[in-house]
Amino acid sequence: MLNQLSTLGRSAWYWLAMILIGLTVEGIALYYQYELGYGPCVLCVHIRLWLAGFILACVLGLLGCGWTFTRKLAQLLGFVSMLGMLERSWQTLGVERGWIEGSCSMESGLPAWLTPEKWLPQVFEIWEPCGYTPEMPFGFTMAEVLLVFSAFMVLLTGLVLISRARRRSFF
């Protein structure tokens, strides 16, 4: 199985599929924001930032899929991005369910030089305080779906990463 995953991780189709998955997830979030009126909270914006990092890592993987170092670096960055998204998704679900006490402010908490809400406010502007996420099909909340999605993606990207690390030299 790891050999098939290793082969998959070298394919341009893999990287293209990962980009399309990332863009689809972002598109769904923007649909909920602009068509259904569910604005993002600070944790949602953090999730979007991790997702944007994942998409950029996958673009790097696609553009550099012929170079071993670039491909493996992209795989590592994609895995780390999904870990970050998993952690933020867990926090979002915890706030929604009351497992995690705390309040989210309307500030991103990012360094002053990192201002995605100014660069691309249509995607990264915080609209609401944390507390709930909208219901999605089949009665699941967006936080639940994001947690399952990011856990699956951590598993997938982690297995592809491990399959590549089994080689003589990771980079």
PyRosetta script that sets phi, psi and omega in degrees:
from pyrosetta import init, pose_from_sequence

init()
pose = pose_from_sequence("MLNQLSTLGRSAWYWLAMILIGLTVEGIALYYQYELGYGPCVLCVHIRLWLAGFILACVLGLLGCGWTFTRKLAQLLGFVSMLGMLERSWQTLGVERGWIEGSCSMESGLPAWLTPEKWLPQVFEIWEPCGYTPEMPFGFTMAEVLLVFSAFMVLLTGLVLISRARRRSFF")
pose.set_psi(1, -41.5)
pose.set_omega(1, -179.5)
pose.set_phi(2, -64.8)
pose.set_psi(2, -31.4)
pose.set_omega(2, 176.9)
pose.set_phi(3, -65.2)
pose.set_psi(3, -40.2)
pose.set_omega(3, 177.6)
pose.set_phi(4, -65.6)
pose.set_psi(4, -39.0)
pose.set_omega(4, 177.8)
pose.set_phi(5, -66.6)
pose.set_psi(5, -37.7)
pose.set_omega(5, 177.2)
pose.set_phi(6, -62.5)
pose.set_psi(6, -43.2)
pose.set_omega(6, 177.5)
pose.set_phi(7, -64.6)
pose.set_psi(7, -42.3)
pose.set_omega(7, 178.3)
pose.set_phi(8, -58.7)
pose.set_psi(8, -45.5)
pose.set_omega(8, -178.0)
pose.set_phi(9, -64.3)
pose.set_psi(9, -17.0)
pose.set_omega(9, 177.6)
pose.set_phi(10, -91.3)
pose.set_psi(10, -7.7)
pose.set_omega(10, -174.0)
pose.set_phi(11, -86.1)
pose.set_psi(11, 137.9)
pose.set_omega(11, 174.5)
pose.set_phi(12, -64.1)
pose.set_psi(12, -30.1)
pose.set_omega(12, 178.6)
pose.set_phi(13, -64.2)
pose.set_psi(13, -36.5)
pose.set_omega(13, 177.1)
pose.set_phi(14, -60.1)
pose.set_psi(14, -49.9)
pose.set_omega(14, -177.3)
pose.set_phi(15, -65.2)
pose.set_psi(15, -39.9)
pose.set_omega(15, 177.8)
pose.set_phi(16, -63.7)
pose.set_psi(16, -42.9)
pose.set_omega(16, 177.8)
pose.set_phi(17, -62.0)
pose.set_psi(17, -41.3)
pose.set_omega(17, 179.6)
pose.set_phi(18, -65.3)
pose.set_psi(18, -39.7)
pose.set_omega(18, 176.8)
pose.set_phi(19, -62.1)
pose.set_psi(19, -46.4)
pose.set_omega(19, -179.1)
pose.set_phi(20, -64.7)
pose.set_psi(20, -38.1)
pose.set_omega(20, 175.8)
pose.set_phi(21, -62.0)
pose.set_psi(21, -47.1)
pose.set_omega(21, 179.1)
pose.set_phi(22, -61.0)
pose.set_psi(22, -44.7)
pose.set_omega(22, 178.8)
pose.set_phi(23, -65.9)
pose.set_psi(23, -34.9)
pose.set_omega(23, 177.5)
pose.set_phi(24, -65.0)
pose.set_psi(24, -45.4)
pose.set_omega(24, 178.7)
pose.set_phi(25, -61.2)
pose.set_psi(25, -43.1)
pose.set_omega(25, 178.3)
pose.set_phi(26, -65.5)
pose.set_psi(26, -39.4)
pose.set_omega(26, 177.7)
pose.set_phi(27, -61.8)
pose.set_psi(27, -39.9)
pose.set_omega(27, 177.4)
pose.set_phi(28, -63.5)
pose.set_psi(28, -43.4)
pose.set_omega(28, 178.5)
pose.set_phi(29, -61.3)
pose.set_psi(29, -42.8)
pose.set_omega(29, 179.6)
pose.set_phi(30, -68.7)
pose.set_psi(30, -32.8)
pose.set_omega(30, 174.7)
pose.set_phi(31, -62.4)
pose.set_psi(31, -47.2)
pose.set_omega(31, 178.9)
pose.set_phi(32, -63.3)
pose.set_psi(32, -34.7)
pose.set_omega(32, -179.8)
pose.set_phi(33, -72.0)
pose.set_psi(33, -53.8)
pose.set_omega(33, -170.7)
pose.set_phi(34, -90.7)
pose.set_psi(34, -29.5)
pose.set_omega(34, -179.2)
pose.set_phi(35, -93.5)
pose.set_psi(35, -35.7)
pose.set_omega(35, -177.0)
pose.set_phi(36, -104.7)
pose.set_psi(36, -7.2)
pose.set_omega(36, 174.1)
pose.set_phi(37, 79.5)
pose.set_psi(37, 22.8)
pose.set_omega(37, 177.3)
pose.set_phi(38, -99.6)
pose.set_psi(38, 96.9)
pose.set_omega(38, -178.6)
pose.set_phi(39, -74.0)
pose.set_psi(39, 154.8)
pose.set_omega(39, -178.5)
pose.set_phi(40, -80.1)
pose.set_psi(40, 146.0)
pose.set_omega(40, 172.4)
pose.set_phi(41, -93.7)
pose.set_psi(41, -179.6)
pose.set_omega(41, -178.4)
pose.set_phi(42, -62.5)
pose.set_psi(42, -39.0)
pose.set_omega(42, 178.5)
pose.set_phi(43, -66.9)
pose.set_psi(43, -36.9)
pose.set_omega(43, 176.9)
pose.set_phi(44, -63.5)
pose.set_psi(44, -40.5)
pose.set_omega(44, 177.9)
pose.set_phi(45, -65.7)
pose.set_psi(45, -39.4)
pose.set_omega(45, 175.8)
pose.set_phi(46, -60.8)
pose.set_psi(46, -41.9)
pose.set_omega(46, 177.2)
pose.set_phi(47, -61.1)
pose.set_psi(47, -42.9)
pose.set_omega(47, 178.8)
pose.set_phi(48, -63.0)
pose.set_psi(48, -36.8)
pose.set_omega(48, 178.1)
pose.set_phi(49, -65.9)
pose.set_psi(49, -43.1)
pose.set_omega(49, 176.6)
pose.set_phi(50, -63.5)
pose.set_psi(50, -38.7)
pose.set_omega(50, 178.4)
pose.set_phi(51, -65.8)
pose.set_psi(51, -40.0)
pose.set_omega(51, 177.0)
pose.set_phi(52, -63.2)
pose.set_psi(52, -39.7)
pose.set_omega(52, 176.0)
pose.set_phi(53, -61.6)
pose.set_psi(53, -39.8)
pose.set_omega(53, 177.9)
pose.set_phi(54, -63.1)
pose.set_psi(54, -46.3)
pose.set_omega(54, -179.9)
pose.set_phi(55, -61.1)
pose.set_psi(55, -44.4)
pose.set_omega(55, 178.9)
pose.set_phi(56, -63.9)
pose.set_psi(56, -39.5)
pose.set_omega(56, 177.0)
pose.set_phi(57, -62.4)
pose.set_psi(57, -39.1)
pose.set_omega(57, 180.0)
pose.set_phi(58, -71.2)
pose.set_psi(58, -34.5)
pose.set_omega(58, 173.7)
pose.set_phi(59, -62.7)
pose.set_psi(59, -43.0)
pose.set_omega(59, 175.3)
pose.set_phi(60, -59.0)
pose.set_psi(60, -44.1)
pose.set_omega(60, 178.0)
pose.set_phi(61, -62.3)
pose.set_psi(61, -39.4)
pose.set_omega(61, 179.1)
pose.set_phi(62, -68.0)
pose.set_psi(62, -47.2)
pose.set_omega(62, -178.5)
pose.set_phi(63, -68.1)
pose.set_psi(63, -30.7)
pose.set_omega(63, -177.5)
pose.set_phi(64, -110.9)
pose.set_psi(64, 23.7)
pose.set_omega(64, -174.4)
pose.set_phi(65, -66.5)
pose.set_psi(65, -13.7)
pose.set_omega(65, 176.2)
pose.set_phi(66, -84.0)
pose.set_psi(66, -11.1)
pose.set_omega(66, -178.4)
pose.set_phi(67, -111.4)
pose.set_psi(67, 123.2)
pose.set_omega(67, -174.7)
pose.set_phi(68, -58.1)
pose.set_psi(68, -48.6)
pose.set_omega(68, -177.5)
pose.set_phi(69, -59.3)
pose.set_psi(69, -47.9)
pose.set_omega(69, -178.0)
pose.set_phi(70, -62.7)
pose.set_psi(70, -43.5)
pose.set_omega(70, -179.4)
pose.set_phi(71, -62.4)
pose.set_psi(71, -44.5)
pose.set_omega(71, -178.7)
pose.set_phi(72, -70.7)
pose.set_psi(72, -36.9)
pose.set_omega(72, 175.9)
pose.set_phi(73, -63.1)
pose.set_psi(73, -43.7)
pose.set_omega(73, 178.5)
pose.set_phi(74, -61.9)
pose.set_psi(74, -40.1)
pose.set_omega(74, 179.2)
pose.set_phi(75, -64.0)
pose.set_psi(75, -42.2)
pose.set_omega(75, 178.0)
pose.set_phi(76, -63.7)
pose.set_psi(76, -45.5)
pose.set_omega(76, 178.9)
pose.set_phi(77, -64.2)
pose.set_psi(77, -38.7)
pose.set_omega(77, 176.9)
pose.set_phi(78, -63.5)
pose.set_psi(78, -41.8)
pose.set_omega(78, 178.2)
pose.set_phi(79, -62.7)
pose.set_psi(79, -46.5)
pose.set_omega(79, 179.5)
pose.set_phi(80, -62.7)
pose.set_psi(80, -39.5)
pose.set_omega(80, 177.9)
pose.set_phi(81, -62.2)
pose.set_psi(81, -41.8)
pose.set_omega(81, 178.9)
pose.set_phi(82, -69.1)
pose.set_psi(82, -34.5)
pose.set_omega(82, 174.0)
pose.set_phi(83, -61.3)
pose.set_psi(83, -44.7)
pose.set_omega(83, 177.6)
pose.set_phi(84, -61.8)
pose.set_psi(84, -41.2)
pose.set_omega(84, 178.4)
pose.set_phi(85, -66.3)
pose.set_psi(85, -38.6)
pose.set_omega(85, 177.4)
pose.set_phi(86, -62.0)
pose.set_psi(86, -44.4)
pose.set_omega(86, -179.9)
pose.set_phi(87, -63.5)
pose.set_psi(87, -44.5)
pose.set_omega(87, 179.7)
pose.set_phi(88, -67.6)
pose.set_psi(88, -35.2)
pose.set_omega(88, 177.3)
pose.set_phi(89, -65.9)
pose.set_psi(89, -40.0)
pose.set_omega(89, 176.6)
pose.set_phi(90, -62.0)
pose.set_psi(90, -44.4)
pose.set_omega(90, 178.1)
pose.set_phi(91, -60.8)
pose.set_psi(91, -43.1)
pose.set_omega(91, -179.4)
pose.set_phi(92, -62.5)
pose.set_psi(92, -46.3)
pose.set_omega(92, 178.5)
pose.set_phi(93, -65.0)
pose.set_psi(93, -39.2)
pose.set_omega(93, 178.8)
pose.set_phi(94, -62.5)
pose.set_psi(94, -40.9)
pose.set_omega(94, 177.1)
pose.set_phi(95, -67.4)
pose.set_psi(95, -42.7)
pose.set_omega(95, -179.9)
pose.set_phi(96, -61.3)
pose.set_psi(96, -42.1)
pose.set_omega(96, -177.2)
pose.set_phi(97, -87.8)
pose.set_psi(97, -10.7)
pose.set_omega(97, -179.3)
pose.set_phi(98, 86.4)
pose.set_psi(98, 9.5)
pose.set_omega(98, 177.0)
pose.set_phi(99, -72.7)
pose.set_psi(99, -31.2)
pose.set_omega(99, -177.5)
pose.set_phi(100, -114.5)
pose.set_psi(100, 119.6)
pose.set_omega(100, 178.3)
pose.set_phi(101, -86.6)
pose.set_psi(101, 143.1)
pose.set_omega(101, 179.1)
pose.set_phi(102, 147.6)
pose.set_psi(102, 163.8)
pose.set_omega(102, 178.7)
pose.set_phi(103, -121.7)
pose.set_psi(103, 148.2)
pose.set_omega(103, 176.7)
pose.set_phi(104, -99.5)
pose.set_psi(104, 135.7)
pose.set_omega(104, 178.2)
pose.set_phi(105, -90.4)
pose.set_psi(105, -179.0)
pose.set_omega(105, 176.7)
pose.set_phi(106, -92.8)
pose.set_psi(106, 10.8)
pose.set_omega(106, 176.8)
pose.set_phi(107, -102.8)
pose.set_psi(107, 142.9)
pose.set_omega(107, -176.1)
pose.set_phi(108, -72.1)
pose.set_psi(108, -24.7)
pose.set_omega(108, -177.5)
pose.set_phi(109, 77.4)
pose.set_psi(109, 9.9)
pose.set_omega(109, 179.4)
pose.set_phi(110, -87.8)
pose.set_psi(110, 160.0)
pose.set_omega(110, 177.3)
pose.set_phi(111, -59.4)
pose.set_psi(111, 155.9)
pose.set_omega(111, -176.2)
pose.set_phi(112, -60.0)
pose.set_psi(112, -29.9)
pose.set_omega(112, -179.2)
pose.set_phi(113, -80.3)
pose.set_psi(113, -13.8)
pose.set_omega(113, -179.3)
pose.set_phi(114, -105.9)
pose.set_psi(114, 98.2)
pose.set_omega(114, -174.2)
pose.set_phi(115, -125.6)
pose.set_psi(115, 67.9)
pose.set_omega(115, -179.7)
pose.set_phi(116, -62.4)
pose.set_psi(116, -26.3)
pose.set_omega(116, 178.9)
pose.set_phi(117, -66.7)
pose.set_psi(117, -21.4)
pose.set_omega(117, 174.8)
pose.set_phi(118, -90.4)
pose.set_psi(118, -33.8)
pose.set_omega(118, -178.5)
pose.set_phi(119, -72.6)
pose.set_psi(119, -40.2)
pose.set_omega(119, -176.7)
pose.set_phi(120, -146.0)
pose.set_psi(120, 71.8)
pose.set_omega(120, -175.0)
pose.set_phi(121, -64.3)
pose.set_psi(121, -25.0)
pose.set_omega(121, 179.7)
pose.set_phi(122, -61.7)
pose.set_psi(122, -24.2)
pose.set_omega(122, -177.4)
pose.set_phi(123, -109.6)
pose.set_psi(123, -38.5)
pose.set_omega(123, -168.4)
pose.set_phi(124, -111.8)
pose.set_psi(124, 7.0)
pose.set_omega(124, 178.2)
pose.set_phi(125, -78.3)
pose.set_psi(125, 134.0)
pose.set_omega(125, 178.8)
pose.set_phi(126, -81.6)
pose.set_psi(126, 127.1)
pose.set_omega(126, -177.9)
pose.set_phi(127, -106.3)
pose.set_psi(127, -32.2)
pose.set_omega(127, -169.7)
pose.set_phi(128, -139.1)
pose.set_psi(128, 158.8)
pose.set_omega(128, 171.2)
pose.set_phi(129, -74.8)
pose.set_psi(129, 160.3)
pose.set_omega(129, -180.0)
pose.set_phi(130, -71.5)
pose.set_psi(130, 161.1)
pose.set_omega(130, 175.8)
pose.set_phi(131, 155.8)
pose.set_psi(131, -38.3)
pose.set_omega(131, 179.5)
pose.set_phi(132, -150.1)
pose.set_psi(132, 161.2)
pose.set_omega(132, 171.6)
pose.set_phi(133, -127.9)
pose.set_psi(133, 155.8)
pose.set_omega(133, -176.3)
pose.set_phi(134, -68.8)
pose.set_psi(134, 157.0)
pose.set_omega(134, 175.4)
pose.set_phi(135, -78.7)
pose.set_psi(135, 139.3)
pose.set_omega(135, 179.0)
pose.set_phi(136, -110.7)
pose.set_psi(136, -179.8)
pose.set_omega(136, 178.7)
pose.set_phi(137, -55.0)
pose.set_psi(137, 151.0)
pose.set_omega(137, 179.7)
pose.set_phi(138, 68.1)
pose.set_psi(138, 16.3)
pose.set_omega(138, 173.7)
pose.set_phi(139, 80.6)
pose.set_psi(139, 7.3)
pose.set_omega(139, 177.7)
pose.set_phi(140, -87.1)
pose.set_psi(140, 148.3)
pose.set_omega(140, 174.8)
pose.set_phi(141, -84.2)
pose.set_psi(141, 162.1)
pose.set_omega(141, 179.5)
pose.set_phi(142, -61.2)
pose.set_psi(142, -36.2)
pose.set_omega(142, 178.7)
pose.set_phi(143, -62.6)
pose.set_psi(143, -40.8)
pose.set_omega(143, 178.6)
pose.set_phi(144, -64.6)
pose.set_psi(144, -45.2)
pose.set_omega(144, -179.5)
pose.set_phi(145, -64.2)
pose.set_psi(145, -42.7)
pose.set_omega(145, 179.3)
pose.set_phi(146, -63.5)
pose.set_psi(146, -38.2)
pose.set_omega(146, 179.1)
pose.set_phi(147, -64.7)
pose.set_psi(147, -46.3)
pose.set_omega(147, 179.7)
pose.set_phi(148, -65.7)
pose.set_psi(148, -44.2)
pose.set_omega(148, 179.4)
pose.set_phi(149, -60.3)
pose.set_psi(149, -49.8)
pose.set_omega(149, -176.6)
pose.set_phi(150, -68.3)
pose.set_psi(150, -33.2)
pose.set_omega(150, 176.2)
pose.set_phi(151, -64.6)
pose.set_psi(151, -43.0)
pose.set_omega(151, 176.8)
pose.set_phi(152, -61.1)
pose.set_psi(152, -43.6)
pose.set_omega(152, -178.2)
pose.set_phi(153, -68.6)
pose.set_psi(153, -34.5)
pose.set_omega(153, 174.1)
pose.set_phi(154, -62.2)
pose.set_psi(154, -44.5)
pose.set_omega(154, 178.8)
pose.set_phi(155, -61.7)
pose.set_psi(155, -49.3)
pose.set_omega(155, -178.9)
pose.set_phi(156, -62.0)
pose.set_psi(156, -53.5)
pose.set_omega(156, -177.7)
pose.set_phi(157, -66.3)
pose.set_psi(157, -33.6)
pose.set_omega(157, 177.3)
pose.set_phi(158, -66.0)
pose.set_psi(158, -41.5)
pose.set_omega(158, 178.6)
pose.set_phi(159, -66.9)
pose.set_psi(159, -40.2)
pose.set_omega(159, 176.6)
pose.set_phi(160, -64.5)
pose.set_psi(160, -40.5)
pose.set_omega(160, 178.3)
pose.set_phi(161, -63.0)
pose.set_psi(161, -45.0)
pose.set_omega(161, 178.4)
pose.set_phi(162, -63.0)
pose.set_psi(162, -40.4)
pose.set_omega(162, 179.8)
pose.set_phi(163, -62.8)
pose.set_psi(163, -33.4)
pose.set_omega(163, 177.4)
pose.set_phi(164, -76.8)
pose.set_psi(164, -33.9)
pose.set_omega(164, -178.4)
pose.set_phi(165, -70.7)
pose.set_psi(165, -21.0)
pose.set_omega(165, 178.8)
pose.set_phi(166, -66.7)
pose.set_psi(166, -21.3)
pose.set_omega(166, 178.9)
pose.set_phi(167, -62.7)
pose.set_psi(167, 165.9)
pose.set_omega(167, -177.6)
pose.set_phi(168, -52.0)
pose.set_psi(168, -45.4)
pose.set_omega(168, -178.5)
pose.set_phi(169, -131.2)
pose.set_psi(169, 127.6)
pose.set_omega(169, -178.6)
pose.set_phi(170, -60.4)
pose.set_psi(170, -49.5)
pose.set_omega(170, 179.2)
pose.set_phi(171, -101.5)
pose.dump_pdb("model.pdb")
